[in-house]
Amino acid sequence: MKKYIIFSFLYLLATVAVAQHPFTITGQLAKDKQGIILLEYDNAKGDYIQDSTKVVNGAFTFKGTITDPAYATLNLNPYKGPLTAATMSKIDMQRFYIDGNVNVKSLGGMKEAIITGGKTQAEFTQRNKPFEPLNEQLKPINEKLARLSKDDSTRMPLMKELGVLMKKADQLDSVFIALHPDSYVAFDIWRRKKARAITPGLNSSFNRFSKSIKESEAGKILSSKIDAVTLLTKGKPAPDFTLPDSEGKMVSLSSFKGKDVLLVFWFRNFVPFDKFALYMRRAEKRLKEKGAVIIGVSYDDEDIWKQQIAEQFPGWVHLNDVEGFSENGRSAGAVTKSYALFNKGTLPAAYLIGKDGKFLSDKVVLNDNELGFTLEKLIENEGK
């Protein structure tokens, strides 16, 4: 049995003792099923975990520990070819929640399995029931799409049908979330779909969930993120920090007090970088005319970082915030995390800080052709 834990870039809270709950997954598929079965799930912190074991005469077992119920998949003899609509039928898997002891029974493979377990799996089964008619409608559409080339003109109406059904699915989830404030499944769906972007306004939706949900590990982590974001709003003092520049000199944000500062968190490998670079160069000209400084904070590899500095943004003050490296690549440092940028999906991001060291606005929208004009107006209105 092999187990891999791939650490995410999520914001790391101060380490506290969290109760670990053991789980056992016992499976019995058709006796002619042999090979490897892959278990995948993520824990409350967002760490992605893989485990695998042999299937012998259809039987398999997994054991482990979790702090909260975990959304998981079991994949029998994982398909390793290119993943397309046409190859989806080759995947023999099913989704479920790990919560205590889980039983998997099937007269065939994983697709046909009936999965039972604790309270959370029962909630998940309840949530899935209204989706059954939708899934039947989705099946022929996906089958047709799988047979069509990307350029086929008949794809467009099918994609529209697909969009309508996906909207209905989203509505079903919204109803389930609203009706089940004490359901971990409802909370988990909400945080995956609705709480991907952490904003101060998220608190009102989060507060609709029960005390037990808020006191789960995932609930506490989300609460801390919302609290962190709330400190990064207009009129609040920008958290000070000190980081090395491209020559190794330590530079503090507070040393720029008395100047307007656009603080930009970025790294090279995001899409669309070229558009970001174009908008930033346009904005830079306007900001320089106002006497403002642009500070770029990146956690790129040092060589790539220095190359990009020279090629793209030579007029910025550049600081590096690499915390370290893991099997999953580089990890953002404490400064990036303190500015509520919890993973790569939240970058690039920026904040405009006034001469008094306080935020002139909430987080700046960088993907905007009018970025320079917007920043210029914020500076002009400073103190009014």
C-alpha positions as CSV (number, residue, x, y, z in Angstrom):
1,M,0.0,0.0,0.0
2,K,1.4,3.4,-1.0
3,K,0.3,6.7,0.5
4,Y,1.2,10.1,-0.8
5,I,0.4,13.5,0.8
6,I,0.7,16.4,-1.6
7,F,0.6,19.6,0.4
8,S,-1.4,22.5,-0.9
9,F,-0.6,26.2,-0.7
10,L,-3.3,26.8,1.8
11,Y,-2.9,29.3,4.6
12,L,-1.3,27.4,7.6
13,L,-2.8,28.2,10.9
14,A,-0.9,28.1,14.2
15,T,-0.4,24.4,15.0
16,V,-3.1,23.1,17.4
17,A,-4.0,19.7,18.5
18,V,-6.8,18.4,16.3
19,A,-8.6,15.2,17.1
20,Q,-7.9,12.4,14.6
21,H,-10.7,10.0,13.8
22,P,-9.9,6.6,12.5
23,F,-11.7,5.2,9.4
24,T,-11.9,1.9,7.7
25,I,-13.1,1.3,4.1
26,T,-14.1,-2.3,3.4
27,G,-14.9,-3.2,-0.2
28,Q,-16.3,-6.2,-1.9
29,L,-16.7,-6.0,-5.7
30,A,-17.5,-8.8,-8.1
31,K,-15.0,-11.7,-7.4
32,D,-13.5,-11.4,-10.9
33,K,-12.3,-7.9,-10.2
34,Q,-8.6,-7.8,-9.6
35,G,-5.8,-5.2,-9.7
36,I,-5.3,-1.9,-7.9
37,I,-7.8,0.5,-6.4
38,L,-6.9,4.1,-5.8
39,L,-8.3,6.2,-2.9
40,E,-8.1,10.0,-3.3
41,Y,-9.3,12.6,-0.8
42,D,-8.4,16.0,0.6
43,N,-8.4,16.8,4.3
44,A,-9.6,19.9,6.0
45,K,-6.4,21.8,5.4
46,G,-6.6,21.1,1.7
47,D,-3.8,18.5,1.6
48,Y,-4.4,16.1,-1.2
49,I,-4.0,12.5,-0.2
50,Q,-3.6,9.4,-2.3
51,D,-3.6,5.8,-1.1
52,S,-3.7,2.5,-3.1
53,T,-4.1,-1.1,-2.4
54,K,-4.5,-4.4,-4.2
55,V,-7.9,-5.8,-5.1
56,V,-8.0,-9.6,-4.6
57,N,-11.1,-11.5,-5.6
58,G,-12.9,-8.2,-5.5
59,A,-12.0,-7.5,-1.9
60,F,-10.0,-4.5,-0.6
61,T,-9.5,-2.5,2.6
62,F,-8.2,0.9,3.5
63,K,-7.5,2.3,6.9
64,G,-6.5,5.8,8.0
65,T,-7.4,8.9,10.1
66,I,-9.2,12.1,9.4
67,T,-10.2,15.2,11.4
68,D,-13.3,16.0,9.4
69,P,-15.4,14.0,7.0
70,A,-13.5,13.8,3.7
71,Y,-14.8,14.0,0.1
72,A,-13.2,11.0,-1.6
73,T,-13.1,8.9,-4.8
74,L,-12.4,5.2,-5.3
75,N,-11.0,4.4,-8.7
76,L,-10.5,0.8,-9.8
77,N,-7.5,0.2,-12.0
78,P,-7.1,3.9,-12.8
79,Y,-7.1,4.8,-16.5
80,K,-3.8,6.4,-17.4
81,G,-4.5,7.5,-21.0
82,P,-5.5,11.0,-22.1
83,L,-8.7,12.2,-20.3
84,T,-11.3,13.2,-22.8
85,A,-15.1,12.9,-23.1
86,A,-14.5,9.8,-25.2
87,T,-12.4,8.1,-22.6
88,M,-14.5,8.9,-19.6
89,S,-16.3,5.5,-20.0
90,K,-13.0,3.8,-19.2
91,I,-13.0,5.2,-15.7
92,D,-14.5,2.9,-13.0
93,M,-14.8,5.2,-10.0
94,Q,-17.3,6.6,-7.5
95,R,-17.4,9.6,-5.2
96,F,-18.4,9.4,-1.5
97,Y,-17.6,10.7,1.9
98,I,-15.2,9.1,4.4
99,D,-16.7,9.3,7.9
100,G,-16.0,6.4,10.2
101,N,-16.5,2.9,8.7
102,V,-17.4,2.8,5.1
103,N,-18.8,-0.3,3.2
104,V,-18.5,-0.7,-0.5
105,K,-20.6,-3.5,-2.1
106,S,-21.0,-4.3,-5.8
107,L,-21.9,-7.2,-8.1
108,G,-19.8,-5.5,-10.7
109,G,-17.2,-2.7,-10.5
110,M,-17.0,0.6,-8.7
111,K,-19.5,2.4,-10.9
112,E,-22.2,-0.1,-9.7
113,A,-21.2,0.0,-6.1
114,I,-23.5,0.9,-3.2
115,I,-21.5,2.9,-0.6
116,T,-22.8,3.2,2.9
117,G,-21.1,4.7,6.0
118,G,-21.6,7.3,8.6
119,K,-23.9,10.3,8.8
120,T,-22.0,12.3,6.2
121,Q,-22.3,9.6,3.6
122,A,-26.0,9.4,4.3
123,E,-26.3,13.1,3.7
124,F,-24.4,12.8,0.5
125,T,-26.8,10.1,-0.7
126,Q,-29.7,12.4,0.1
127,R,-28.1,15.2,-1.7
128,N,-27.5,13.1,-4.8
129,K,-31.1,11.8,-5.1
130,P,-32.5,14.9,-6.9
131,F,-29.5,14.8,-9.3
132,E,-30.5,11.4,-10.8
133,P,-32.9,12.8,-13.5
134,L,-30.3,15.4,-14.4
135,N,-27.6,12.8,-14.7
136,E,-29.8,10.8,-17.1
137,Q,-30.2,13.9,-19.2
138,L,-26.5,14.6,-19.2
139,K,-25.5,11.1,-20.3
140,P,-26.6,11.3,-23.9
141,I,-25.3,14.9,-24.3
142,N,-21.8,13.8,-23.1
143,E,-21.9,10.7,-25.3
144,K,-22.7,12.9,-28.4
145,L,-20.0,15.4,-27.5
146,A,-17.5,12.6,-27.2
147,R,-18.1,11.6,-30.8
148,L,-17.7,15.1,-32.2
149,S,-14.6,16.9,-33.1
150,K,-13.8,20.3,-31.5
151,D,-14.6,22.1,-34.8
152,D,-18.0,20.4,-35.4
153,S,-20.7,23.0,-35.7
154,T,-23.2,20.8,-33.9
155,R,-21.2,21.1,-30.6
156,M,-22.5,24.6,-29.9
157,P,-26.2,23.6,-29.3
158,L,-25.1,20.6,-27.2
159,M,-22.9,22.9,-25.1
160,K,-25.8,25.2,-24.5
161,E,-28.0,22.3,-23.4
162,L,-25.1,21.2,-21.1
163,G,-24.9,24.7,-19.7
164,V,-28.7,24.7,-18.9
165,L,-28.4,21.4,-17.1
166,M,-25.3,22.5,-15.1
167,K,-27.2,25.6,-14.0
168,K,-30.0,23.4,-12.8
169,A,-27.5,21.3,-10.9
170,D,-26.1,24.5,-9.2
171,Q,-29.6,25.5,-8.2
172,L,-30.2,22.0,-6.7
173,D,-27.1,22.4,-4.6
174,S,-28.1,25.9,-3.5
175,V,-31.4,24.5,-2.3
176,F,-29.7,21.7,-0.4
177,I,-27.2,24.1,1.2
178,A,-30.1,26.4,2.3
179,L,-32.1,23.6,3.8
180,H,-29.3,21.8,5.7
181,P,-27.3,24.2,7.8
182,D,-26.1,21.4,10.1
183,S,-24.9,19.2,7.2
184,Y,-21.2,18.8,6.6
185,V,-21.9,17.9,3.0
186,A,-23.8,21.2,2.5
187,F,-21.0,23.1,4.1
188,D,-18.4,21.3,2.0
189,I,-20.3,21.9,-1.3
190,W,-20.7,25.6,-0.3
191,R,-17.0,26.1,0.5
192,R,-15.9,24.4,-2.7
193,K,-18.3,26.3,-4.9
194,K,-19.0,29.5,-3.2
195,A,-16.1,30.2,-0.9
196,R,-13.2,29.7,-3.3
197,A,-12.7,33.5,-3.3
198,I,-12.3,34.6,0.3
199,T,-14.0,38.0,0.9
200,P,-15.2,39.8,4.1
201,G,-18.8,39.5,2.8
202,L,-18.5,35.7,3.0
203,N,-19.1,35.8,6.7
204,S,-22.8,36.3,6.4
205,S,-23.2,33.1,4.4
206,F,-20.8,31.2,6.7
207,N,-22.8,32.3,9.8
208,R,-25.8,30.4,8.5
209,F,-24.2,27.1,9.3
210,S,-24.5,25.5,12.7
211,K,-22.1,25.7,15.6
212,S,-20.9,22.1,15.0
213,I,-20.0,23.0,11.4
214,K,-18.1,26.1,12.4
215,E,-16.2,24.2,15.0
216,S,-15.0,21.5,12.5
217,E,-11.4,21.9,11.5
218,A,-12.4,23.1,8.0
219,G,-14.8,25.6,9.6
220,K,-12.1,27.0,11.9
221,I,-9.7,27.3,9.0
222,L,-12.3,29.1,6.8
223,S,-13.2,31.4,9.7
224,S,-9.5,32.4,10.2
225,K,-9.3,33.2,6.5
226,I,-12.3,35.4,6.6
227,D,-10.9,37.2,9.6
228,A,-7.6,37.7,7.8
229,V,-9.3,39.1,4.7
230,T,-11.3,41.5,6.9
231,L,-8.1,43.1,8.0
232,L,-7.1,43.9,4.4
233,T,-9.9,46.4,3.6
234,K,-10.0,50.1,2.9
235,G,-8.8,52.2,5.8
236,K,-7.1,49.4,7.6
237,P,-3.3,49.6,8.1
238,A,-1.3,47.3,5.7
239,P,0.6,44.6,7.6
240,D,4.3,45.4,7.6
241,F,6.9,42.9,6.5
242,T,10.5,42.6,5.5
243,L,11.8,40.5,2.6
244,P,15.0,40.2,0.5
245,D,15.2,42.1,-2.8
246,S,16.9,40.8,-6.0
247,E,20.3,41.6,-4.5
248,G,19.7,40.1,-1.1
249,K,19.1,43.4,0.7
250,M,16.3,43.3,3.3
251,V,13.5,45.7,2.5
252,S,10.5,46.7,4.7
253,L,7.1,47.9,3.4
254,S,7.1,50.5,6.2
255,S,10.2,52.1,4.7
256,F,8.0,53.4,1.9
257,K,5.7,55.3,4.2
258,G,5.0,58.8,2.8
259,K,4.6,57.3,-0.7
260,D,1.7,55.6,-2.4
261,V,2.5,51.9,-3.0
262,L,0.9,49.4,-5.3
263,L,1.8,46.1,-3.7
264,V,1.6,43.3,-6.3
265,F,1.8,39.6,-5.5
266,W,2.6,37.5,-8.6
267,F,4.5,34.6,-10.0
268,R,5.3,33.6,-13.6
269,N,3.3,30.5,-14.3
270,F,-0.3,31.8,-14.3
271,V,-2.6,32.4,-17.2
272,P,-2.9,34.9,-18.8
273,F,0.5,36.4,-17.7
274,D,0.9,38.4,-20.9
275,K,-2.3,40.3,-20.4
276,F,-1.4,40.9,-16.8
277,A,2.1,42.2,-17.9
278,L,0.5,44.5,-20.5
279,Y,-2.0,46.1,-18.0
280,M,0.7,46.5,-15.4
281,R,3.1,48.3,-17.7
282,R,0.3,50.7,-18.7
283,A,-0.6,51.3,-15.1
284,E,3.1,51.7,-14.1
285,K,3.4,54.8,-16.3
286,R,0.4,56.5,-14.6
287,L,1.6,55.5,-11.1
288,K,5.1,56.8,-11.7
289,E,3.6,60.2,-12.8
290,K,1.9,60.3,-9.4
291,G,5.1,59.5,-7.5
292,A,3.9,56.0,-6.5
293,V,6.0,52.9,-6.0
294,I,5.3,49.4,-7.3
295,I,6.5,46.6,-5.0
296,G,6.3,43.2,-6.5
297,V,6.3,40.1,-4.2
298,S,6.9,36.8,-5.9
299,Y,7.7,33.2,-4.9
300,D,9.2,32.2,-8.2
301,D,12.4,30.2,-8.4
302,E,15.2,32.8,-8.0
303,D,16.6,32.4,-11.6
304,I,13.2,32.6,-13.2
305,W,12.3,35.5,-10.9
306,K,15.3,37.6,-11.8
307,Q,14.9,36.9,-15.5
308,Q,11.3,38.1,-15.4
309,I,12.3,41.2,-13.4
310,A,14.7,42.2,-16.2
311,E,12.3,41.4,-19.0
312,Q,9.0,42.5,-17.8
313,F,9.1,44.9,-14.8
314,P,12.5,46.6,-14.4
315,G,11.0,49.7,-12.7
316,W,9.6,47.9,-9.7
317,V,11.0,47.1,-6.3
318,H,11.2,43.3,-6.3
319,L,11.0,41.1,-3.2
320,N,11.0,37.4,-3.0
321,D,8.8,35.3,-0.6
322,V,9.6,31.7,-1.2
323,E,9.0,29.6,1.9
324,G,10.4,26.4,0.7
325,F,10.0,23.5,-1.7
326,S,8.1,20.2,-1.6
327,E,7.3,17.5,-4.1
328,N,4.5,19.7,-5.3
329,G,6.9,22.6,-6.0
330,R,7.6,25.9,-4.4
331,S,5.5,27.2,-1.5
332,A,4.5,30.8,-0.9
333,G,6.0,32.4,2.2
334,A,4.4,34.0,5.3
335,V,4.0,37.4,3.8
336,T,1.9,36.2,0.9
337,K,-0.2,34.1,3.3
338,S,-0.6,37.1,5.7
339,Y,-2.1,39.0,2.8
340,A,-4.8,36.3,2.5
341,L,-3.3,34.8,-0.7
342,F,-3.7,31.2,0.2
343,N,-2.9,29.4,-3.0
344,K,-1.7,29.9,-6.6
345,G,-5.2,30.3,-7.8
346,T,-5.5,33.7,-6.0
347,L,-2.5,35.2,-7.8
348,P,-1.8,37.7,-9.2
349,A,-3.3,40.1,-6.6
350,A,-2.6,43.6,-5.6
351,Y,-3.4,46.2,-2.9
352,L,-3.0,50.0,-3.1
353,I,-1.6,51.5,0.0
354,G,-1.7,55.2,0.8
355,K,1.0,57.5,2.1
356,D,-0.2,56.9,5.7
357,G,0.4,53.1,5.3
358,K,-3.4,52.3,5.1
359,F,-5.2,50.6,2.3
360,L,-6.8,53.1,-0.2
361,S,-9.2,50.3,-1.4
362,D,-10.0,46.7,-1.0
363,K,-8.1,44.2,-3.2
364,V,-7.3,45.7,-6.6
365,V,-8.8,44.0,-9.7
366,L,-5.7,43.6,-12.0
367,N,-7.5,42.1,-15.0
368,D,-8.8,45.4,-16.1
369,N,-7.9,47.5,-19.1
370,E,-8.6,50.6,-17.1
371,L,-6.3,49.6,-14.2
372,G,-4.0,52.6,-14.5
373,F,-6.9,55.1,-14.6
374,T,-8.6,53.4,-11.6
375,L,-5.4,53.5,-9.5
376,E,-4.7,57.1,-10.5
377,K,-8.2,58.2,-9.3
378,L,-7.8,56.4,-6.0
379,I,-4.5,58.3,-5.4
380,E,-6.1,61.6,-6.4
381,N,-9.0,61.1,-4.0
382,E,-6.7,60.1,-1.1
383,G,-7.6,62.0,2.0
384,K,-10.8,63.4,0.6
